[in-house]
Amino acid sequence: MDNYVLKSFLDNCDVAIIGTSGGIGKALVAQLSKQSCVRHIFSCSRTRHDGETDKISYIPINITDETSIISAVKEIKTKTKKIDLIIIATGILHQGDTLQPEKTWKNLDAENLSNIFRINTIGPALIAKHFIDLLPKDRKSVFAALSARVGSIEDNYIGGWYGYRSSKAALNMMVKSLSIELSRKNPEAIAVTLHPGTVNTNLSKPFQSSVPNGKLFAPHVSANYLLKVIDNLQSKSTGQLFAWDGGKIPF
Ligand SMILES: NC(=O)c1ccc[n+]([C@@H]2O[C@H](COP(=O)([O-])OP(=O)(O)OC[C@H]3O[C@@H](n4cnc5c(N)ncnc54)[C@H](OP(=O)(O)O)[C@@H]3O)[C@@H](O)[C@H]2O)c1
C-alpha cells in the first residue's frame, strides 16, 4: 500500500503517539509526519530518540510511572488544548532471559506477570486516565491502544503465552469500559484496541521463524494499515478490537 492519506480528520489536528522508540511507534510518527492534516506530533517515549522537527516534539514518558504521565500531559498542554488522535504503541512480550512467553503454566512467575501487566495493561490505562480529556468534543477523535490478536479469548486455540495473552485481554476490557464512559461524555470520540499484524520489530524478533511467507510486515507497512483502520472508524466502532485489515476480532 502507498502512503495512506487520512481523510476523516480535520485540518490542523494534533497527534500524540506513546512508545515512539519502538518499531511500530516510530513508523507511525514517520507516516503521520507526512499527513497534511496533521499540524503537530507529540512523540512520547521513555527512551530519547532523534527525529525532532518543527512538526515533531519529543516528550519523555515512562508509562509505569504515573507522575511521568502527568508531567507529559502538562508539557503537551503548554503547546495545545486538544489532541485528535492518541495512539499507544508501547508493550512487551519478552525481556532478556528473565521474561519469556510461558510455554506451560509451570513457567508462571509472579514478578514477570506483574511486570507484563504493569506495561501492557496498567500503563495504557493510566495513559487513558490522563490523556483522554484532551480529545476534542466537536469532531471525530480517536484513542487507540495497540493490543494483539493473541489477546482474544475466543481466538485462543493453542494456549501458552499466559502473561502476554492475559495482559492484552485485560487491555481490551479496559478500553471497552473506557469507551462506554467516553461515549456518554464525548460521543464523537472513539476508543479502540488494534492488532497491528505480525511486524518486524524487536518484540517479534525471537518468534519470526514460524511466520508464514508474506505475513511479516515491515513497520511502515503496519503503520499504514493501522492509519487506514483508524481513518475508517466511526462512532459505532468504539469499544472494539480491530485487526490491521479492518476486520473485527472477537474478544
Ligand atoms: N511486533 C508485532 O509483531 C506485534 C504483534 C501484535 C501486537 N504488537 C503490539 O504492538 C505494540 C508495539 O510493539 P512493537 O512491535 O513496536 O514493539 P517494540 O519495537 O519492542 O517497541 C515497544 C515500545 O514499548 C516501549 N515501552 C516498554 N516499556 C515502557 C515503559 N515503561 N514506558 C514507556 N515505554 C515503554 C518501548 O520503549 P523503550 O525503547 O524505552 O524500551 C518501545 O518504545 C505492542 O503493544 C505490542 O504488543 C506487536
The ligand as an SDF file (V2000), in Angstrom:
LIG
                    3D

 48 52  0  0  0  0  0  0  0  0999 V2000
    5.5250   -6.5910   16.5550 N   0  0  0  0  0  0  0  0  0  0  0  0
    4.4880   -7.3990   16.4820 C   0  0  0  0  0  0  0  0  0  0  0  0
    4.5140   -8.4120   15.7180 O   0  0  0  0  0  0  0  0  0  0  0  0
    3.2440   -7.1340   17.2760 C   0  0  0  0  0  0  0  0  0  0  0  0
    2.1550   -8.0230   17.1240 C   0  0  0  0  0  0  0  0  0  0  0  0
    0.9980   -7.7930   17.8610 C   0  0  0  0  0  0  0  0  0  0  0  0
    0.9360   -6.7170   18.7190 C   0  0  0  0  0  0  0  0  0  0  0  0
    2.0180   -5.8790   18.8450 N   0  0  0  0  0  0  0  0  0  0  0  0
    1.8980   -4.7700   19.8130 C   0  0  0  0  0  0  0  0  0  0  0  0
    2.3010   -3.5500   19.2090 O   0  0  0  0  0  0  0  0  0  0  0  0
    2.8720   -2.6850   20.1910 C   0  0  0  0  0  0  0  0  0  0  0  0
    4.2080   -2.1370   19.7040 C   0  0  0  0  0  0  0  0  0  0  0  0
    5.0890   -3.2270   19.5470 O   0  0  0  0  0  0  0  0  0  0  0  0
    6.4640   -3.1550   18.7140 P   0  0  0  0  0  0  0  0  0  0  0  0
    6.4680   -4.3680   17.8820 O   0  0  0  0  0  0  0  0  0  0  0  0
    6.6300   -1.8140   18.0950 O   0  0  0  0  0  0  0  0  0  0  0  0
    7.4980   -3.3630   19.9190 O   0  0  0  0  0  0  0  0  0  0  0  0
    8.9300   -2.7060   20.2220 P   0  0  0  0  0  0  0  0  0  0  0  0
    9.6190   -2.3290   18.9790 O   0  0  0  0  0  0  0  0  0  0  0  0
    9.5770   -3.6500   21.1640 O   0  0  0  0  0  0  0  0  0  0  0  0
    8.5180   -1.3560   20.9930 O   0  0  0  0  0  0  0  0  0  0  0  0
    7.9740   -1.3940   22.2900 C   0  0  0  0  0  0  0  0  0  0  0  0
    7.8730    0.0160   22.8160 C   0  0  0  0  0  0  0  0  0  0  0  0
    7.3140   -0.0380   24.1500 O   0  0  0  0  0  0  0  0  0  0  0  0
    8.0560    0.8770   24.9300 C   0  0  0  0  0  0  0  0  0  0  0  0
    7.9740    0.6400   26.3750 N   0  0  0  0  0  0  0  0  0  0  0  0
    8.1270   -0.5140   27.0430 C   0  0  0  0  0  0  0  0  0  0  0  0
    8.0140   -0.2670   28.3600 N   0  0  0  0  0  0  0  0  0  0  0  0
    7.7950    1.0650   28.5080 C   0  0  0  0  0  0  0  0  0  0  0  0
    7.5930    1.9440   29.6110 C   0  0  0  0  0  0  0  0  0  0  0  0
    7.5930    1.5040   30.8770 N   0  0  0  0  0  0  0  0  0  0  0  0
    7.3860    3.2730   29.3780 N   0  0  0  0  0  0  0  0  0  0  0  0
    7.3870    3.7570   28.1260 C   0  0  0  0  0  0  0  0  0  0  0  0
    7.5870    2.9760   27.0260 N   0  0  0  0  0  0  0  0  0  0  0  0
    7.7690    1.6510   27.2410 C   0  0  0  0  0  0  0  0  0  0  0  0
    9.4840    0.7100   24.4420 C   0  0  0  0  0  0  0  0  0  0  0  0
   10.2580    1.7890   24.9150 O   0  0  0  0  0  0  0  0  0  0  0  0
   11.8490    1.6270   25.2420 P   0  0  0  0  0  0  0  0  0  0  0  0
   12.5220    1.7820   23.9150 O   0  0  0  0  0  0  0  0  0  0  0  0
   12.1110    2.7540   26.1580 O   0  0  0  0  0  0  0  0  0  0  0  0
   12.0330    0.2780   25.8680 O   0  0  0  0  0  0  0  0  0  0  0  0
    9.2190    0.7370   22.9280 C   0  0  0  0  0  0  0  0  0  0  0  0
    9.0430    2.0770   22.5030 O   0  0  0  0  0  0  0  0  0  0  0  0
    2.9340   -3.5050   21.4960 C   0  0  0  0  0  0  0  0  0  0  0  0
    1.8240   -3.2150   22.2900 O   0  0  0  0  0  0  0  0  0  0  0  0
    2.8340   -4.9380   21.0010 C   0  0  0  0  0  0  0  0  0  0  0  0
    2.2810   -5.8030   21.9780 O   0  0  0  0  0  0  0  0  0  0  0  0
    3.1600   -6.0670   18.1480 C   0  0  0  0  0  0  0  0  0  0  0  0
  1  2  1  0
  2  3  2  0
  2  4  1  0
  4  5  1  0
  4 48  2  0
  5  6  2  0
  6  7  1  0
  7  8  2  0
  8  9  1  0
  8 48  1  0
  9 10  1  0
  9 46  1  0
 10 11  1  0
 11 12  1  0
 11 44  1  0
 12 13  1  0
 13 14  1  0
 14 15  2  0
 14 16  1  0
 14 17  1  0
 17 18  1  0
 18 19  2  0
 18 20  1  0
 18 21  1  0
 21 22  1  0
 22 23  1  0
 23 24  1  0
 23 42  1  0
 24 25  1  0
 25 26  1  0
 25 36  1  0
 26 27  1  0
 26 35  1  0
 27 28  2  0
 28 29  1  0
 29 30  1  0
 29 35  2  0
 30 31  1  0
 30 32  2  0
 32 33  1  0
 33 34  2  0
 34 35  1  0
 36 37  1  0
 36 42  1  0
 37 38  1  0
 38 39  2  0
 38 40  1  0
 38 41  1  0
 42 43  1  0
 44 45  1  0
 44 46  1  0
 46 47  1  0
M  CHG  2   8   1  16  -1
M  END
$$$$
